[in-house]
Amino acid sequence: MIQLQTLNWILDTKDSSMLLMNNINEEFFSDYKEEYKFICDHLNEYGSIPDKLTFLDRFPNFDIVEVNESSDYLIDKLYDDRNTRKLAEIFNNIRQLLVDGKIDEAMQLYTSSSEAVVKAKHIEAVDILRNTERYDAYVERCENFDKYYVKTGFRELDEIIGGWDRQEELATIVARSNQGKSWVLFKCAVAAVEQGLNVGIYSGEMSERKVGYRVDTLIANISNTALTKGDRTVQNDYKRYLDNLPNKYKGFLKVLTPNMIDGPAGVSALRAFIEKENLDILFIDQHSLLEDDRHARSPVEKASNISKDLKNLQVLKKIPIISVSQQNRSSTENGVGLEHIAQADRIGQDSTIVIFFEQKNGLMTLHLIKSRDSANMKDITYLIDLNYGKFTYVPEEANALDGEGVEELKKEFNEEGEDVF
């Protein structure tokens, strides 16, 4: 009945905005596909909704009824009708997969089923010359900045971007192999834990034990080599640190690996991770180690699908999602643009922030290539000692130092005690 009511309302009011501004298409009119198509074709060709006589000449058996409901009511019920039919189809498919013994496929279809549900959108434009509600939001951000942003763990980066946007951030950290991508990602995760957040890390390659050792190094500056190789000289310090760790932070840090879910995670599995653990922020190590839930064969298509799904997941769950990605192997030494992200251009396009970084002569330089809400093309350099999880900010001129100059810089900063941690 709602499909019939809606078509009658459109014919009676001749209001094309119902169709043009509410994401309504032919799948909302399963019982009246030809009638809907006729109205759309007439609108596209002649710029107006057909009158009733023209319409009845084409569809003489169509029922003309009086409709007194509002457009908002019709839109809501039209969406309800569409979603009911869509979900019924999905659940029938899930049932058949279960009957056929295809449990994994049924689970994947179930976890992705919410993507098929769309919410009604009532388009109401805002006159920003007269509506000043944004001032209240501005004042709230001034007074309660931490409510809207998560510190990255790099103070100088926060001074530029503010931090990770708590509701609208899909950031990508890019570097070549063996540059320390996981260290940078985990440093950001530790900073989030220190702010009392519920933090999740998906580690596509590293075990939870090795992730734990790196986190321990970043928090306590205990030699990572000593932890991974079993050096007894740090045993007492490490034991004291671990005894105090459970009560150190308000939030938690949960690690998920492929071994825990019998294979690489797709975005549907990451969504389950977010929902099960009630995560405030998710870190992904790394993009290329995720599974495409659509099972595309082309590596480029696979990466594009994953990027699109991650963007949709971020919009749906409204938490920051920070992932690392490989830099193209063919990139030149100065290849730090969006086009140098491996696999697919879409990764850079979908990201709200893109940070390239590189190591040279004991220095790590972060290149802020893309930032939706702040300045782009900024460089920040740190003196690093990854074995002890130390990142020390150094001025721009340090970029030109040679190996001997870096050693002098290390000595100078160590004497001044300016380690970040």
N, C-alpha and C positions, 0 to 999 in steps of 0.2 A: 504493500500500500504506500510506503514512504516514497518509493520511486515514482509512482503515479502522482502522488501529491506534489513532489518537487517539480516534475515536468509541467504540471498544470500551473504551478506558481510562476514558473519561468515564462510560460506562454501568456499568462494573465498580466504580469507586471512588465514583461519585456526587459527585465533587468539582467543584463549579461554578466554582471559582476559575480553572480552566484557561480558561474562556470569559470570565469577568468581569474578570480582572486582567492579561490579556496581549494586549489589542487584537486579538483574533481575531474575525473576522466571516465572512460566508458566502463571500467570495472565496477563503478558505483551503480550502473544501470543494467544489471545482468538480464532483467526481464524486458527491457526496452532499449536494446542496443541500437536498432535501426532508427528508432525515434530520436534517441540522443544524438546519433551521428547526423541525422537530417538537420537538427537544430544547429549543431556546430558548423556543418558545411554552409548553411544559410548565413550564419553569423560571419564566417570567414570570407564568404564571397560577396555578401551584400552589406555587411557591417551592422546587421540588426537581427533580432530574434524574429522568426516568421510569425505572422498573425495566425489566429486560430483557423480561419478559413483555408489559408494556404496549407497549414499543417493537416487539417482534416481531409483536404483533398488528396493528400498523400497517404494518410492513415485514417480511413473512414471509420474503422472500428475502435479507435482510441476513445476512452471514456473521459469526457470532460466533467470535472468535479470542482466544487467550490472549495477553496483552501483559505482558511483564516489564520493559520499558524504563522509565526514569524520566520524570517529567513534563518535566524540562528537555530531555532528549533529544528527546522528541516535539515540543516547542515549536520547538526549533531546526530539526528536519527539516521541520516544517510550514511554517515561514517559508521554508526553502530551496525547497521545492516550489512555494509561491506565487510567490516571486521568479523562479524559472526560467520559469514559465508567463507571468508578466507581461512579463519582458524579451523572451521569444520573440515575444510579440505586438507589442511596440514595435519590435523589429528587423525584423519582417516589414513593418510600416508604413513604416519608414525605407527598406527595400528598394523598396517600391512607389513611394514618393516619388522616389527616385533614378531608377527606371525611367521615371517620368513627367516627369523633368527638373526637378523642384521641389527644387533643391539647397538653397536657403535654408531652406525648411520642414523638409527632412530634417536640416539642421544644428541647427535649433532643437529639434527633437524629440530628437535625439541628446544635446545638452547638458543637456536637462531630464530625460533618462531616469533619472538617478540618484534623482530624487524618487520614482520608482515603487518603488524598492527600500527595503524596511523591514526593520529589524533586530529580532530577537527580544528581548523584554523579560522577564526573569525577576524577578518582583516579590518583593523581600525587604525588608520593613519594618525600620527600625532603631529600637531603643529608645534614645532620646537621653538618658535618665536614667542609663544604664549605659555607653553607648558614648561615649567622650570623645576620639575621634580628631580632632575639630574643634579641640582645643587645640593639636595639632601644627601644623595649618594656620594657626592664629592666630600661633603663635611664628614660623613661617616668614615670614608677612607682616610681622611686626615686624622681622625681621632682613634681609629681602630684598624691600622694598616695591616696587622697580622691576620685579621679576619679574611682578608682578600688575597694575600700573597704568602708564599712559602719561601723562606730563605734558601738559596741554592747551595750554600756552603762556601761560596766564593764571594767575599764581601764586595770586592771591586766590581764584580759582575752584577750584584744586586743593586749597586749604586746606579747602574745604567738601566737595567730592565725592571727593577723593583723586586724581583723574585719570580717564582712560578705563580701564575695566576691560578687561584684555587678552583675556579670553575671553568676556565676557557683556555687551558694550555695543553697543546700537543707538541712537545719539543723534541728535537732530534740533535744528538751529539755525534759528530762525524770525525773520523780519523782513519789513517791507514792501519794495517795490522801491526801489533806489537808497539803501539804508541801509548798505551795506558787507558784505553777507552773504559774498561771495567773499573779501573781505579777512580776515574772521574765520576762515573755513574754512581759508584758506591759511596763516594764522598758526599755527593748530593743526597743520597739516601740517608746517610748518617746525620746530615744536617736536618733533614725532615724529622727523624726520630728525636733529635735533640729538642725539637719544637713541640714534642708531645703528640705527634701524629701516628696513626696506624699506617705503617709503611709496608708495601709489598715489593718484592724483587722477583721477576721471572728470569732465571739464569738458564739460557738455552744450552750452555756448554759446560759451565763450571759446576761442580758439585756443591751442595749446601755446606759441606765442611770447608771447602776452599773459600767460598763466599764468606763464611764465618771468620776465617783467619784474616781475610782482608779487612773486614769490618773491625775486627779487634785491633788490627794494626792502625787503622785510621782513628779509632777512639783513643787507644792507649799508647800509640807510638812504639809498640813492641815489634822487634824485627820480624818481618813476614817470613824471611828465610829461616829464622830460628823456629818459627811456629810450624812451617811446612816440612822442615827437615828433622824436627825432633831434637833441637838443641836444649840440653838440660839446664844451661846457665840462666834461662829465662823462666824456668818452671815455677819458682816461688812467686815471682811477680805476676805471672800469667794466672796462677791459681787465685791470688788475692783479687786480681781484676775481675775474674769470672764470678767469684763469690759475691761481689758487690754489684755486678751488672744487672741482675733481674730487677733491682729496686732503683736503678739509676735514672730510668726514663718512665714517663707516664704512658707513652704509647708502646707499640711493639714493632718488630721487623720480621715479617714472615717471608720465607724463601720457598719458591716453587721451582722444581726442575722437571725435565722430561721423564726421569725415572719414576717420579711420583704419579704420573698420569699416563704411563705406558706409551710415551712418544712425544714428539714436539707439540707444543701448545698452539692451537689456533686462537683467533680472537674470541671465539665463543668460550673457550676454556679460560681465557683471561677474564672474561666477564664473570664467569662462575667464581673465579678466584677473588675478584673484587667484592662480589656479593656475599660469598661465604665468610670472608674475613672482615667485611665492613671496612675496606681500605679507604684511607684519605688521599693516597697518592700511590701511583704504580710506576716502577722502574723496569725497563725491559732490556735485557742483555742477550741477544741483540736482534734487530729487525730480520736479518737474513736467516735466523734460526727459528722463526715462527712458521707455522703451517698455514697454508691457504685453505680456509674452510670450503672454498668453491673448487679446489683441486685443479686449478689451471695448470697447463703443461708448460707454457712459456714462462721463463724466469721473470721477464718484465711484467707480464700480466699477473703473475703470482704476487710480485712485490706491490704492484698497483692495487690489487684486491686487498691485500693486508693493510696497506696505508689507508685506503678508503674505509675499511672496517674499523681500524683503530680510531679514525676521525669520528665515525658514527658512535663508537663506544664512548669516546670522550664526551661527546655531546649528550649522550644518553645518561651517563653516570655522573657527569659534572665533577670530575676530579682530574688533577693534573696527571698526564701520562708522559713519561720521559723515556725515550729509547735511544740506543746507540745504533749507528749504521756505518757500514764500511765506506771508505772513500775509493773512488775508481782507481784501479791499479795503473791505468794508463794516464792518470793525471800527472801533470808536471809538478815540480816542486812547489810552485805557487798556485796550484789548482785548488782554490778554496771557495768556489762558487757553487750555487745550487746544482748546476749541471754536472758537478763532480761527485755527487752522491751516487753510489753504486746501485745498480738494479733498475731504478725507475725514477723519472723526473717527478712523478706524483708525490714521492716522499717529501721533497722540499716544498712542493706546492701546498700540501696539506698541513705542513708544520707551521705553528705560530712562531716558533723560535728555532733557528738553526745555528749551531755553534760548531765550527771546525776547530781542531787543535792539532798541534804538532810538537814533537820534542827535538831539540837540537842543542848540543853542548850542555846538557844538564838543565836546560830551560824548557818550560812548556808554555806555549803561547796559545791562548784562546782567541779565535777570530769570530766575532759576532757578525755573521753574514746576513741574518734575517731576524728582525724583531718587530712584530706587528705594532707594538705600542711604545717603542722607544727608538733611539738612534741606531742605525746599522753601521757595519763596516768599522767596528771598534776592535782594537787588539789589547789583550791583557796578558802580561807575562808573569810566570811564577818560577822561582827556583824550586826544584822538586827533589825529593828523596823518597821514592816510592817504597823502598824497603822499610822505611819507618813512617810512611804515610804523612809526609810533611810537604806542605805547599806554602812557599813564602813569596809574597808579592814583591816584585822588583820594578823599578821605573823603566820607562820605554827604552832608554838608551842601552839597557842590558841586552836587547835583541842583537846588538852588533858585537857583543863580546865573543872572544875566541875561548878555547878551552882553558888557557891560563887565566884569562880574565874572570871566567866563571868560578874558578877555584878561589881567587881573591875575594870574589863576591860572597861565596859560601862562608869564608872565614869571617868576613865583615859582618854578615847577618847573624851568624852563630854567636859572635861575640856580643852583639847588641840584643840577642835574645828575642828576635822578632818573628819567631816561628808562628805560623797561623794557629796551630793546635796547642 
